[in-house]
């Protein structure tokens, strides 16, 4: 009689098969079965687990993207041992000098020093903790001592094993680099642009941004990868060399870089560094250098550490790649906040396998420093291996340097430059080049809060030429809205009502909505409390503004520049004529226990958002600050408080937990 095959055993056998094929595919690049056959195994496992949920385990291949609630923050975790940074070197001479220090630290003995060289991937460091061979937690490097818990996001990376390829009771913390391949990076950026989202500047930013997503499902959509480079602790096995550790990692299911070399002497090290430097473009991922380590762990222990770095390792950074070309023109771009940025158009030139025809000039102070103008031959460099920038003039073919403009290139308004600031700004809120982003800010929840007036509606109304200033929002008709896609009678009437309701917003919301440079919601509330109506704010002198404690010189100049613009004043008068409130209601806070008290918030509150808490404090006559001082009256502490808590304890400031804070705000 045939023996029954237990379901639990079927599930575990399928998991072992899938882990084996994952290892062959992701680590050895040598698959044994087709994608179709692999998918068949995976679907079979999914069905068995669905039918038998009691047998689902966190380390199952089906559990890479968990069904957990999306995180609102990343909790801090302490590393088993500090994740130290490496000292950098920028020349072969630096590496040779480091080798001399290594020998000196070994007491000038004749011991043979063996080195190991690994390409330095341009990604984000992470640590992975395994208990009994199962992946249990993962974290970013953070400050080296504490990192952020990104366990659920790390679980989504296909070449990180959820279960190690052994059955030992092993505790280990494996460290490595999370990165994205060049090909996958390009596909990701193309996808972001297709969906109207700003692309990533370089693969490192893409890896970091993807790994710190609050929703693991988004991380799972990004094709991140992982390579081992070190460990925090490994218990249950004896290792003598770093090369032994890498071999051990490969056997238990971790991906290891192929371009790693064990070198018998420093000459082999420098030769291999030059090889990597010359062949870096042939790798499928970006590297910005290489790491050289003493291979033997006993020698590493003798050589030791500084406070920040191991003395037995050094990072060799590749020199930036440069090319010479002609500066054909300088285009002036207006950003969403009105900052005017010069952009260089170049005669196309090949650099690092890419054709470069544009470069950043940063700002006009940089143009003056470079003494660069149209027609000059310039040297360009790829900053961070991605963004081209002009670093110097090779041949001067013009007179002087390119001068900053007097007028905005988009709306022709006078531009301003704040004292001690390098940027020139257009402060006209109706400037076409920045108007779309200004509109989206104006209608947002924290500003005029016009429900149902999203980005899609903004874009359609702009296309129909219905919006030119903020005031035009309040001129929209039912018929205008019925021209928009997916708008029916009810939806149009709801938006019209939301626009009417927004007219009642207090002056503080209007000030914030106007998008005055440097003025956030807190500063807007302070200005509204002091001046009570828009006309008094517009006519305020520099001295009056400077007399407000919380408003500094930079904010004062920004306010003065904003209200000096004729088009701004015309638009505000139009808002008033259309019934938009420009007054701040007086608050009777004479009996409030929060009146004139200063609060600082730290940590995560469980029943209130940070914004809600700040609004409550403000509405009851209190003030909220971002820093703790002797003048602070209360520090409200939530979960995982930061350094503000320690400072409050040190200064003897009154500390409230969330329950005590809510009791205070509800006190009569």
C-alpha positions, 0 to 999 in steps of 0.5 A, a space after each residue: 500500500 502506497 504511503 500518504 505524502 503529508 501536505 507539510 512535507 510536500 510544502 517543505 520539499 517545494 520550498 527547497 526546490 524553489 530555493 535551490 533554483 533561486 540560488 542557481 538563477 540569482 547567485 550562480 547565473 546558471 538556471 537548470 529549468 525554464 521560467 515556465 517550469 519555475 512558475 509552475 513550481 511557485 504556483 503549486 506552492 502558492 496553492 498548497 499554502 493557500 489551502 493550508 495556511 497553518 503551514 505558511 512560514 515567514 521564510 517561504 519563497 511566497 512571502 517576499 511581499 508581506 501582507 502587513 500594513 504599510 509602515 508610517 515610519 522606520 524604527 531604529 535598531 542597534 547593530 550587533 557591532 558598529 557598521 564603520 565607514 572606510 577611509 578613502 584614497 584617491 590615488 595609487 600613492 595613497 594605497 601604497 602609503 596605506 600599505 606602509 601603515 599596514 606593515 607598520 601596524 604588524 610591527 614590521 614583521 616579515 609576515 606575508 600580507 595577503 589582500 583581497 580586492 572587491 569592486 565598490 558598488 554604488 548602492 546602499 549598505 544594509 545588514 541582514 540578521 538570520 536566526 536558525 538559518 531564517 531571515 528575521 530582520 534587516 536594517 540600513 547602515 544609519 549612523 553606523 551604530 543605529 540603523 532603520 528597520 527595513 525588514 519587509 523591504 529587504 524581504 522583497 529582494 529576490 537574491 536575498 535568501 529568506 532561508 539559508 541553504 543549510 540546516 544548522 542552528 546558525 546566528 549571523 548578521 550579514 552585511 552588504 550593498 543593495 543596488 540596482 543594475 544599469 539596465 533595470 535603472 534605465 527601465 525604472 526611470 523610463 517607467 517613472 517618466 511615463 507616469 509623470 514622476 521625476 526620475 532618479 538622478 543615479 542608480 544609488 539614489 534609485 536603490 536608496 529611494 526604493 529601499 526606504 519606501 513605506 510600502 514594501 509592494 513598491 519596493 518589490 516592483 523595483 528590481 533591486 539586488 544585493 551583494 555581500 561584503 562583510 559581517 557583523 557576527 557569525 556564530 557556529 562556524 570558524 573563519 580564518 580569512 575574508 575570502 573564506 567568509 565570502 566562500 561560506 556565504 556563497 554556499 549558504 545562498 548569498 550572491 557574491 561579486 565575480 570580480 573579486 581578487 585575492 592578491 599576494 602582494 601590493 603590486 597585484 593589488 594596484 594592477 587589479 585596481 587599474 584593471 577595474 578602473 579601465 573595465 568598469 563600464 563592462 560591469 552590469 552595475 555602477 561602481 565608483 571604486 574598489 575596496 582593498 582589505 587585509 585578507 587574514 582575520 588575525 592580521 586584521 585584529 592586530 592592525 585594529 581600528 580608528 574610532 570611525 574606520 578599520 585600519 586594515 581596509 581602504 576604499 580606492 575611489 576612481 578619478 572622475 571622468 572628464 571630456 572637453 567640448 564647446 559651450 554652445 548656449 546657456 538656457 535659463 530654467 525657472 523651477 517650481 519655487 521660482 529659482 532661476 537656474 542656468 543650464 549649459 547646452 554643449 556640443 555633443 561629446 562622448 563621456 563614459 559611454 554616454 553622449 553628453 549635450 547638456 550640463 549643470 552650471 548650478 548658479 550664477 556665482 558658479 558661472 562667475 567663479 568659472 569665468 565661463 561664457 557662451 563659446 568657451 571650450 570647457 571641461 566637463 565631468 560626470 558628478 556622481 558618475 551621472 550628472 555632467 557638470 562644467 568644472 573649468 574653462 579649457 580655452 577662453 573664446 569669449 569676453 567675461 562671464 555670462 551675466 545673471 538676468 534682470 527679468 524672469 525669462 518666463 513672465 518678464 517680472 523683475 527677479 530678486 536675489 536675497 542677501 547671502 543667497 546664491 540664487 536669483 528668484 522670480 517671486 511672481 506667483 502667476 509666473 507660467 513656468 512655476 504656476 502649475 506647482 504653485 496651483 497644486 500647493 494653493 489647493 492642497 489640504 494644508 493650504 486652501 483645502 479644496 477637496 476634489 481639485 487634484 492634479 488631473 483637474 489642474 492639468 485639464 484646466 490649464 490646457 483649456 486656458 482657464 487658469 492664469 492666477 490663483 484668483 481664476 479658481 474662484 471664477 470657475 463655473 459649472 459649465 467650465 467643469 463640465 468640460 473636464 474628463 469624467 465630470 458629471 453634474 454631481 462631481 461638478 457641483 461638489 467641486 464648485 461647493 468646495 471652492 466656495 467653502 475654501 473662501 472661508 479659510 483663515 488668513 494663516 491658510 491663505 498666506 501659506 497657500 500663496 507660496 511665499 518663499 521660505 514661509 511654511 505653515 508655522 510662519 504663516 500662522 505667526 504672521 496671521 496672528 500678528 497682523 490679523 489681516 492681509 492689508 496690514 501684512 502687505 504694508 508691514 515695514 522691514 522693522 515691524 517684521 524683524 521685531 517678530 521673534 520667530 521671523 528672521 532676516 531671510 524670511 523678512 526679505 522674502 515677504 518684502 520681495 513677494 509683496 513688492 510685486 505688482 502682479 501679486 498685489 493685483 491678484 490679492 485684490 482680485 481674491 478679495 473682490 471674489 469673496 476670499 477671506 483675508 482676515 484671521 479670526 481672533 482666538 480667546 485663549 485667555 483660559 487655555 492651559 496652553 496659552 503662550 506655552 512653547 511645545 516640542 514634539 518628538 517620537 511618533 504619537 499613536 492617536 494624533 499626526 504631528 500636523 494635528 498636534 501642532 494645529 491643536 497647540 496653535 488653536 489653543 494659544 500655544 507655540 510649537 518649536 522644532 528644537 528644545 531650549 531652556 525656554 521650552 515649556 513642554 516636550 511631548 514624547 511619543 514612541 521612539 523619541 529622538 535626541 530631543 528627549 535626552 536634551 529635555 531631560 538634561 535641561 529639566 524641561 517638563 515631559 509629557 507622554 501622549 496621554 498627559 498631553 491629551 489631558 492637558 489640551 482637554 483641561 478646562 
